[in-house]
Amino acid sequence: MALTVAGEHLTVDFAGTAEAVRGNLNTVPAVVESAVAYGVRCMALAMLGADLPMNEGAYAPITVMIPEGCLLNPRPPHAVAAGNVETSQRITDVVLGALAQALPALMPAASQGTMNNFTFGGRGLDGRPFAYYETMGGGIGAGPTADGGDGLHAHMSNTLNTPVEALEFSYPLRVRRYALRRGSGGRGLHRGGEGLVREVQFLVPVAATITSERRSAGGVWVAGGGGGGVWAECAGGGGWG
């Protein structure tokens, strides 16, 4: 991706993006444009101390170029289910990373980079079917002046956690542990945010899936900071060196 500023205009060119894949990590241009706009609004907030309005005029100076047939603009019938929840996070990382090169004193390191989508379903003790879907938080990347936030939903996730009491009341399970994963945030002058640990014990047989990223490498760091930790239940944010 190349981000170019010319006067009052910003062009974000995704030339060179990999071709669409057989899995469901492909996404659509609307998600890409939303992630770019989000990154620009974060930059404006950091620079001006005020959020940009959500209207057409705020986005008029932004041009997003996406090659047809790539991961971010696939041709039918490519699947795009995880594009909105996972690939959007990676686009955000890339956009904020590019902005950090130009504005190192303002932009943070990468955050958890995933929504940790957790789904399960089965039949309860009364024989009735049930299904459940939630996303889990993680570490927010540190900034040039402060540590990152702990155990939060980052960037494009826009969701909240389900209280343990509500979860156990509604489904045949027990939440054995729900806590911050200490030591998982990236190290640096400022510490990246801590990830989460969530242990669930099911009281009936279920089918469960997790759609997530950051399982083999942690968040991208900047300015010499350390990368965040990885684990099956969480991912920590990067640090600022």
Secondary structure by P-SEA (a helix, b strand, c coil): cbbbbcccbbbbbcccccccccccccccaaaaaaaaaaaaaaaaaaaccccccccccccccbbbbbccccccccccccccccccccaaaaaaaaaaaaaaaacccccccccccccccccccccccccbbbbbbbbbbbbccccccbbbbccccccccccccccaaaaaacccccccccccccccccccccccbbbbbbbbbbccbbbbbbbbcccccccccccbbbbbbbcccbbbbbbcc
